[in-house]
Amino acid sequence: MTDAARILDLIRRSGFRTGPDWEAAHEIAQAHEGERPFDAAHALLHRIEGDAANAAYWDRRAGTDFGDPDPETEYVRLAAVLKT
């Protein structure tokens, strides 16, 4: 499984809440810092965490803003980017 597929799987399995799957996804995002799709994933992870300022930082780094009040909607947008 690629890191892109793994991070998507972990975010989905987390139920869009912090916990062990969130932590594992965050580690993958950190390992790929500077890669725009993973920086976008990093933004979603911090949005799930409730850290809007940190999420905005990662959105700026990624050049994206998938921010949505519903993390599942943002997840769908992110999945499209990571699968390309």
LINTAGI-V53569 format. One record per residue. BURIAL is 1 if it has 16 or more other ideal C-beta (glycine too) atoms within 10 Angstrom, else 0. Layout:
burial->BURIAL
burial->BURIAL
//
This chain:
burial->0
burial->0
burial->1
burial->1
burial->0
burial->0
burial->1
burial->1
burial->0
burial->1
burial->1
burial->0
burial->0
burial->1
burial->0
burial->1
burial->0
burial->0
burial->0
burial->0
burial->1
burial->1
burial->0
burial->1
burial->1
burial->1
burial->0
burial->1
burial->1
burial->0
burial->0
burial->1
burial->0
burial->0
burial->1
burial->0
burial->1
burial->1
burial->1
burial->1
burial->1
burial->1
burial->1
burial->1
burial->1
burial->1
burial->1
burial->1
burial->0
burial->0
burial->0
burial->0
burial->0
burial->0
burial->1
burial->0
burial->0
burial->1
burial->1
burial->0
burial->1
burial->1
burial->0
burial->1
burial->0
burial->1
burial->1
burial->0
burial->0
burial->0
burial->1
burial->0
burial->0
burial->1
burial->1
burial->0
burial->1
burial->1
burial->1
burial->0
burial->1
burial->1
burial->0
burial->0
//
